[in-house]
Amino acid sequence: MSDEPHTSLHPQTGRIPASAPAALSVPSGPSATSGPASPSVPPAPSAPASKWRTRLLVAGLVLAALNLRPAITSLGALLEEVRDGLHMSGTLAGVLTSVPPLCFAVFGFAAPRLARRFGPGTVVLAGMVAITAGVALRPFAGGTAGFLAASAFALMGIAVSNVLMPVIVKRHFPDRVGTMTGLYSMGLALGTATAAAVTVPMTAALGGSWRTGLGVWAVLAAVAVLPWIGLARDRTATASGAPAVAAGAHGGGAGAAPGLRLGRSRTAWALACFFGLQATGAYITMGWMPQIFRDAGVPAGTAGLLLAMTMVMGVPLAFVIPRVATRMNNQGPIVVALGLCGLTAYAGLYAAPAGGAWVWAVLLGVSNCAFPLALTMIGLRSRTGAGVVRLSAFAQSTGYLISIPGPMLVGVVYEHSGGWGLPIALMAGFLVPQMVMGVVAGRDRTIEDETRMRD
């Protein structure tokens, strides 16, 4: 599973459209594919240098992807210890679990402008450094405010890397976008699941301190810095992507969609709400699910493994669900099926959280695969690449803003109710509007048709 910005697939070919989402746009004109090189683009490297650069890019992409979620899921596995160590209330813990989507919404907007000025590779390098520093410092920052500030610093690095690494994939692997995106996605899922599974036993092996258990993930982030140092210095691997990102950021060129008023499209709003509600469920799961199991008597190590199982379900289903969705005119049935899996899981967590823990974890993992479905529907709900650019930016930016209050609200309800009955009911309640919005967004229509009908 994964809740970072992605490039939507074309409904017929299954490939990424020529005009990718705004933050991910790449040149589609002659300068990107043929013709004389621009004076600002370095000359093509020799064959040995090209092989070296390709291998370094692959290593950099995989290592960066591995580091895009451990800062979040390792905290979920040790949330009880962190709360006790920092004397953090349930409300503050809820604020902490709401920080990731807030940072993704805020700092993700800055990524195209930074890449235009410094180059995507340089910005990703800075992102890896920020993750390393934030993860290393937050356990020892002293107090809740310092912990939150260091977490936000690490999440800033995650946010800009989320946006820019797909730009590098499309620019430097144009004939292997699917393969490299799959490799990148698997690395992200593997990092997510691994942090959830091994944080608790690794903490015990390192002496039992939650501070060490969280801080040790800075080592993996530091390893990811190394290939990006070489890539940032190699201007052939980084500078050529900057103009593309800038163009996407300003919505100009072929990707522009003048006159397309998404605020007047019911489908666009439905997709934004669907995206935001599924992101709400994902961050609630990453932040609170291990605590639910631990409060039910499940050992801390097992609770981490259960979260890992939920995350791992996103690896195969992220490939299957988009292929099924593109073969259907209406994706509403998939939305309902995923929602019913989630409702069943929450009913099980309410009635027998420990007795059927593995079943509930698997069902939650299936339900959280609404994320790749949302991305697929973005590609299906527009006729043109320009429309996909606008719709993707609208749905994802609005959706992440919608998702911010959910985890915090769960923390508030948990603290004031003294148990998990009401919070679980609230989690299940979020699924109902998610299903409704998903069914509306899944109808066989396009945003272009809707906006023209209202003009």
Wavefront OBJ file of the C-alpha trace (Angstrom):
o trace
v 0.000 0.000 0.000
v 0.972 3.332 -0.512
v -0.426 6.788 -0.146
v 2.199 8.999 -2.068
v 1.415 10.946 -5.498
v 1.677 8.686 -8.518
v 1.248 8.923 -12.259
v -2.119 7.713 -13.552
v -2.368 5.061 -16.235
v -3.952 5.508 -19.638
v -7.286 3.649 -19.685
v -6.603 1.743 -22.896
v -2.859 1.195 -23.115
v -2.113 0.908 -19.409
v 0.815 3.291 -19.918
v 1.542 6.615 -18.311
v 0.056 9.461 -20.392
v 2.427 11.770 -22.219
v 1.264 14.584 -19.953
v 1.777 13.242 -16.466
v 0.258 14.858 -13.359
v 1.373 18.385 -12.752
v 4.149 17.557 -10.363
v 5.319 14.704 -12.549
v 5.216 16.254 -15.998
v 8.031 15.599 -18.451
v 8.757 17.080 -21.830
v 6.646 15.576 -24.564
v 7.944 17.718 -27.389
v 11.002 17.293 -29.588
v 13.379 18.465 -26.889
v 12.541 15.383 -24.847
v 12.930 12.782 -27.519
v 14.749 13.956 -30.604
v 16.363 16.873 -32.354
v 19.352 18.944 -31.349
v 20.137 19.221 -27.706
v 19.245 22.397 -25.878
v 22.244 24.447 -24.731
v 21.125 23.881 -21.122
v 21.175 20.084 -21.490
v 24.587 18.424 -21.175
v 25.830 16.245 -24.034
v 24.993 12.548 -24.014
v 27.403 10.498 -21.896
v 29.606 7.768 -23.309
v 28.491 4.128 -23.147
v 30.503 3.206 -19.994
v 29.344 6.396 -18.275
v 25.770 5.681 -19.321
v 25.911 2.178 -17.830
v 27.353 3.547 -14.605
v 24.689 6.228 -14.430
v 21.885 3.739 -15.102
v 23.052 1.411 -12.348
v 23.408 4.327 -9.954
v 19.922 5.548 -10.830
v 18.416 2.114 -10.186
v 20.233 1.825 -6.857
v 19.205 5.352 -5.906
v 15.553 4.802 -6.780
v 15.312 1.528 -4.856
v 17.115 2.836 -1.778
v 15.067 6.032 -1.766
v 11.818 4.070 -2.097
v 12.801 1.874 0.838
v 13.027 5.009 2.999
v 9.704 6.658 2.140
v 7.629 4.962 4.876
v 9.779 3.581 7.757
v 9.646 6.972 9.507
v 5.864 6.523 9.682
v 5.323 2.802 10.264
v 8.161 2.412 12.795
v 6.468 5.076 14.903
v 3.140 3.245 14.693
v 4.776 0.085 16.048
v 6.207 1.959 19.072
v 3.489 4.561 19.571
v 2.631 3.398 23.101
v 6.258 3.677 24.239
v 6.636 7.078 22.584
v 3.483 8.364 24.272
v 4.655 7.162 27.678
v 8.195 8.458 27.174
v 7.075 11.917 26.078
v 3.979 12.030 28.349
v 1.878 12.539 25.263
v -1.917 12.626 25.473
v -4.146 10.735 23.062
v -5.005 14.018 21.378
v -1.352 14.851 20.782
v -0.746 11.320 19.523
v -3.580 11.908 17.073
v -1.903 15.137 15.951
v 1.298 13.165 15.420
v -0.454 10.645 13.167
v -1.941 13.542 11.170
v 1.451 15.114 10.443
v 2.325 12.881 7.414
v -0.602 13.889 5.172
v -0.199 17.527 6.217
v 3.464 17.485 5.217
v 2.670 15.665 1.958
v 0.072 18.295 1.079
v 2.248 21.300 1.997
v 5.787 20.317 1.016
v 4.731 18.372 -2.075
v 3.617 21.652 -3.658
v 7.137 23.048 -3.258
v 8.867 20.160 -5.043
v 8.386 21.371 -8.665
v 9.703 24.844 -7.876
v 12.730 23.423 -6.056
v 13.435 21.011 -8.906
v 13.262 23.818 -11.450
v 15.934 25.714 -9.567
v 18.257 22.926 -8.404
v 17.381 19.838 -10.486
v 15.297 16.814 -9.381
v 18.294 14.694 -8.373
v 19.678 17.407 -6.124
v 16.312 17.875 -4.440
v 15.925 14.116 -3.879
v 19.426 14.114 -2.358
v 18.316 16.885 -0.017
v 15.203 14.844 0.756
v 17.274 11.804 1.740
v 19.471 14.008 3.949
v 16.352 15.465 5.588
v 14.982 11.970 6.262
v 18.305 10.893 7.763
v 18.563 13.956 9.998
v 14.924 13.971 11.063
v 14.795 10.264 11.916
v 18.123 10.438 13.781
v 17.244 13.555 15.782
v 13.599 13.076 16.714
v 14.059 10.431 19.453
v 16.552 12.723 21.208
v 14.964 16.101 20.403
v 13.696 16.496 23.970
v 9.982 16.904 24.476
v 6.926 16.609 22.271
v 7.544 19.837 20.341
v 11.034 18.761 19.329
v 9.804 15.309 18.391
v 7.082 16.791 16.170
v 9.508 19.263 14.556
v 12.075 16.562 13.738
v 9.318 14.284 12.407
v 8.075 17.091 10.167
v 11.619 17.630 8.879
v 11.901 13.953 7.900
v 8.441 14.048 6.331
v 9.436 17.097 4.289
v 12.158 14.985 2.716
v 9.683 12.188 2.079
v 7.194 14.595 0.485
v 9.561 16.083 -2.099
v 10.994 12.658 -2.938
v 7.477 11.264 -3.387
v 6.829 13.827 -6.079
v 10.168 13.913 -7.887
v 11.366 10.328 -8.142
v 8.673 9.409 -10.721
v 9.918 12.371 -12.794
v 13.372 10.797 -12.877
v 11.901 7.388 -13.741
v 10.002 8.716 -16.739
v 12.866 10.895 -17.939
v 15.617 8.289 -17.782
v 13.701 5.047 -18.359
v 11.123 6.070 -21.007
v 10.966 2.567 -22.486
v 10.809 0.865 -19.080
v 8.465 3.101 -17.141
v 6.236 0.213 -16.045
v 9.146 -1.942 -14.926
v 10.912 0.812 -13.035
v 7.708 2.125 -11.486
v 6.911 -1.429 -10.359
v 10.395 -1.769 -8.877
v 10.001 1.567 -7.136
v 6.531 0.630 -5.807
v 7.745 -2.716 -4.522
v 10.636 -0.994 -2.742
v 8.201 1.397 -1.108
v 5.901 -1.440 0.021
v 8.873 -3.474 1.245
v 10.187 -0.576 3.318
v 6.732 0.003 4.773
v 6.206 -3.621 5.740
v 9.741 -4.193 6.990
v 9.658 -1.241 9.365
v 6.316 -2.403 10.746
v 7.539 -5.980 11.198
v 11.039 -5.580 12.636
v 10.929 -2.338 14.651
v 9.710 -3.968 17.878
v 12.032 -7.025 17.867
v 14.951 -4.867 16.731
v 14.245 -2.438 19.576
v 14.327 -5.320 22.047
v 17.591 -6.597 20.571
v 19.169 -3.146 20.869
v 18.362 -2.784 24.555
v 14.644 -2.013 24.651
v 14.756 1.786 24.287
v 12.171 3.210 21.910
v 14.575 6.021 21.147
v 17.098 3.591 19.722
v 14.371 1.632 17.937
v 13.219 4.735 16.064
v 16.630 6.303 15.536
v 18.228 3.215 13.999
v 16.210 3.738 10.799
v 18.441 6.737 10.096
v 21.143 4.247 9.103
v 19.072 2.995 6.156
v 18.323 6.584 5.130
v 22.026 7.465 5.300
v 22.804 4.611 2.905
v 20.266 6.079 0.460
v 22.139 9.399 0.506
v 25.239 7.884 -1.104
v 24.029 7.175 -4.667
v 22.215 10.513 -4.825
v 25.471 12.353 -4.101
v 26.841 10.931 -7.345
v 23.578 11.565 -9.211
v 23.351 15.161 -8.015
v 26.913 15.792 -9.240
v 26.123 14.138 -12.588
v 24.210 16.889 -14.384
v 23.172 14.498 -17.170
v 21.102 12.623 -14.589
v 19.491 15.597 -12.922
v 19.545 18.882 -14.782
v 17.646 17.660 -17.801
v 14.592 16.955 -15.697
v 14.299 20.408 -14.221
v 12.704 22.219 -17.150
v 10.106 19.491 -17.392
v 9.139 19.858 -13.777
v 8.950 23.577 -14.123
v 6.623 23.282 -17.055
v 4.410 20.960 -15.116
v 4.389 23.250 -12.153
v 3.080 26.154 -14.176
v 0.681 24.117 -16.205
v 1.959 25.516 -19.422
v 2.777 23.971 -22.761
v 1.005 20.970 -24.115
v -0.120 19.932 -20.682
v -2.221 22.991 -20.100
v -5.950 22.621 -20.036
v -7.393 26.115 -20.393
v -11.077 26.496 -19.659
v -11.350 23.218 -17.706
v -13.068 24.223 -14.463
v -12.740 21.242 -12.167
v -14.610 22.994 -9.380
v -17.736 22.535 -11.504
v -17.233 18.809 -12.044
v -19.028 16.393 -9.714
v -16.657 13.629 -10.793
v -13.589 15.704 -9.881
v -14.978 16.461 -6.430
v -16.034 12.845 -5.928
v -12.536 11.666 -6.853
v -10.945 14.195 -4.488
v -13.192 13.058 -1.625
v -12.591 9.382 -2.440
v -8.831 9.957 -2.519
v -8.924 11.870 0.757
v -11.060 9.319 2.595
v -8.917 6.375 1.489
v -5.820 8.302 2.613
v -7.562 8.905 5.948
v -8.032 5.156 6.376
v -4.430 4.453 5.390
v -2.909 6.854 7.920
v -5.267 5.714 10.667
v -4.166 2.146 9.951
v -0.445 2.984 10.000
v -0.736 5.127 13.116
v -3.255 3.280 15.276
v -3.699 -0.348 14.202
v -0.772 -1.752 16.226
v -2.100 0.027 19.327
v -5.554 -1.492 18.841
v -4.063 -4.972 18.805
v -1.761 -4.275 21.753
v -4.623 -2.980 23.867
v -6.444 -6.229 23.063
v -3.567 -8.249 24.535
v -1.588 -8.975 21.378
v 2.208 -8.808 22.009
v 3.968 -5.742 20.630
v 6.071 -7.779 18.193
v 3.020 -9.564 16.822
v 1.163 -6.249 16.476
v 4.008 -4.980 14.296
v 3.826 -8.128 12.162
v 0.079 -7.636 11.764
v 0.670 -4.108 10.455
v 3.316 -5.512 8.121
v 0.788 -8.042 6.788
v -1.646 -5.209 6.086
v 1.018 -3.282 4.192
v 2.250 -6.305 2.224
v -1.219 -6.899 0.785
v -0.705 -3.778 -1.303
v 2.170 -5.289 -3.299
v 0.291 -7.843 -5.456
v -3.043 -6.037 -5.445
v -1.491 -2.802 -6.689
v -0.761 -4.661 -9.950
v -4.071 -6.557 -10.146
v -6.665 -3.896 -9.299
v -5.680 -1.320 -11.967
v -5.761 -4.005 -14.680
v -9.235 -5.125 -13.623
v -10.460 -1.530 -13.302
v -9.383 -0.537 -16.816
v -11.443 -3.411 -18.263
v -14.643 -2.096 -16.632
v -16.743 0.856 -17.729
v -17.838 1.475 -14.142
v -15.440 0.937 -11.246
v -18.159 1.242 -8.605
v -18.311 -2.526 -7.904
v -14.601 -2.576 -7.036
v -15.099 0.392 -4.715
v -17.936 -1.408 -2.930
v -15.987 -4.686 -2.669
v -12.990 -2.950 -1.098
v -15.246 -1.012 1.268
v -17.040 -4.176 2.409
v -13.670 -5.772 3.201
v -12.892 -2.777 5.406
v -16.269 -2.842 7.154
v -15.848 -6.561 7.865
v -12.382 -5.917 9.291
v -13.622 -3.158 11.586
v -16.523 -5.318 12.762
v -13.994 -8.024 13.608
v -11.735 -5.544 15.431
v -14.729 -4.476 17.510
v -15.977 -7.978 18.335
v -12.794 -10.078 18.549
v -9.647 -8.015 17.926
v -7.221 -10.662 19.182
v -9.106 -13.807 18.148
v -9.165 -13.051 14.417
v -6.275 -10.606 14.287
v -4.628 -12.035 11.157
v -7.921 -12.137 9.253
v -8.690 -8.523 10.141
v -5.173 -7.450 9.114
v -5.546 -9.097 5.686
v -8.988 -7.569 5.123
v -7.716 -4.112 6.084
v -4.849 -4.574 3.641
v -7.320 -5.354 0.861
v -9.492 -2.383 1.797
v -6.511 -0.019 1.748
v -5.900 -0.928 -1.899
v -8.412 1.787 -2.717
v -5.265 3.883 -3.293
v -4.178 2.300 -6.605
v -7.831 2.240 -7.650
v -8.097 6.000 -7.052
v -5.009 6.608 -9.163
v -6.396 4.450 -11.956
v -9.716 6.290 -11.953
v -7.899 9.602 -12.346
v -6.649 8.324 -15.713
v -10.040 6.954 -16.694
v -12.060 10.078 -15.894
v -10.379 12.373 -18.431
v -10.198 12.195 -22.226
v -6.862 13.987 -22.573
v -3.433 14.073 -21.027
v -3.994 17.730 -20.157
v -7.129 16.775 -18.286
v -5.269 14.068 -16.388
v -2.694 16.651 -15.281
v -5.375 18.939 -13.883
v -7.492 16.169 -12.358
v -4.546 14.458 -10.692
v -3.319 17.689 -9.107
v -6.835 18.595 -7.950
v -7.746 15.165 -6.570
v -4.477 14.505 -4.781
v -3.854 17.945 -3.275
v -7.467 18.304 -2.139
v -7.552 14.693 -0.981
v -4.487 14.976 1.263
v -5.963 18.078 2.872
v -9.203 16.169 3.527
v -7.263 13.327 5.162
v -5.530 15.461 7.797
v -8.206 15.560 10.562
v -9.057 11.837 10.558
v -6.137 10.328 12.532
v -6.229 13.217 15.012
v -9.968 12.764 15.535
v -9.446 9.064 16.262
v -6.906 10.014 18.935
v -9.301 12.493 20.542
v -12.168 9.992 20.622
v -9.872 7.261 21.977
v -8.661 9.487 24.806
v -12.112 10.655 25.869
v -13.944 7.342 25.475
v -11.314 5.249 27.253
v -11.519 2.379 24.767
v -11.582 1.417 21.120
v -15.311 0.886 20.589
v -16.153 4.429 19.467
v -12.909 4.989 17.512
v -13.454 1.764 15.553
v -17.025 2.851 14.820
v -15.629 6.165 13.575
v -13.139 4.360 11.315
v -15.947 2.262 9.876
v -18.021 5.416 9.476
v -15.351 6.943 7.223
v -15.769 3.997 4.849
v -19.423 4.781 4.133
v -18.852 8.174 2.422
v -15.713 6.700 0.837
v -17.853 4.057 -0.873
v -20.474 6.622 -1.911
v -17.876 8.987 -3.381
v -16.067 6.113 -5.063
v -19.249 4.919 -6.751
v -19.905 8.449 -8.036
v -16.323 8.808 -9.247
v -16.429 5.371 -10.857
v -19.227 6.208 -13.283
v -18.404 6.088 -16.992
v -18.025 9.805 -17.669
v -15.258 12.368 -18.073
v -14.544 15.720 -16.506
v -14.443 17.335 -19.960
v -18.019 16.255 -20.657
v -19.230 17.506 -17.279
v -17.585 20.907 -17.501
v -18.918 21.448 -21.040
v -22.442 20.516 -19.907
v -22.272 23.288 -17.293
v -20.837 25.967 -19.605
l 1 2 3 4 5 6 7 8 9 10 11 12 13 14 15 16 17 18 19 20 21 22 23 24 25 26 27 28 29 30 31 32 33 34 35 36 37 38 39 40 41 42 43 44 45 46 47 48 49 50 51 52 53 54 55 56 57 58 59 60 61 62 63 64 65 66 67 68 69 70 71 72 73 74 75 76 77 78 79 80 81 82 83 84 85 86 87 88 89 90 91 92 93 94 95 96 97 98 99 100 101 102 103 104 105 106 107 108 109 110 111 112 113 114 115 116 117 118 119 120 121 122 123 124 125 126 127 128 129 130 131 132 133 134 135 136 137 138 139 140 141 142 143 144 145 146 147 148 149 150 151 152 153 154 155 156 157 158 159 160 161 162 163 164 165 166 167 168 169 170 171 172 173 174 175 176 177 178 179 180 181 182 183 184 185 186 187 188 189 190 191 192 193 194 195 196 197 198 199 200 201 202 203 204 205 206 207 208 209 210 211 212 213 214 215 216 217 218 219 220 221 222 223 224 225 226 227 228 229 230 231 232 233 234 235 236 237 238 239 240 241 242 243 244 245 246 247 248 249 250 251 252 253 254 255 256 257 258 259 260 261 262 263 264 265 266 267 268 269 270 271 272 273 274 275 276 277 278 279 280 281 282 283 284 285 286 287 288 289 290 291 292 293 294 295 296 297 298 299 300 301 302 303 304 305 306 307 308 309 310 311 312 313 314 315 316 317 318 319 320 321 322 323 324 325 326 327 328 329 330 331 332 333 334 335 336 337 338 339 340 341 342 343 344 345 346 347 348 349 350 351 352 353 354 355 356 357 358 359 360 361 362 363 364 365 366 367 368 369 370 371 372 373 374 375 376 377 378 379 380 381 382 383 384 385 386 387 388 389 390 391 392 393 394 395 396 397 398 399 400 401 402 403 404 405 406 407 408 409 410 411 412 413 414 415 416 417 418 419 420 421 422 423 424 425 426 427 428 429 430 431 432 433 434 435 436 437 438 439 440 441 442 443 444 445 446 447 448 449 450 451 452 453 454 455
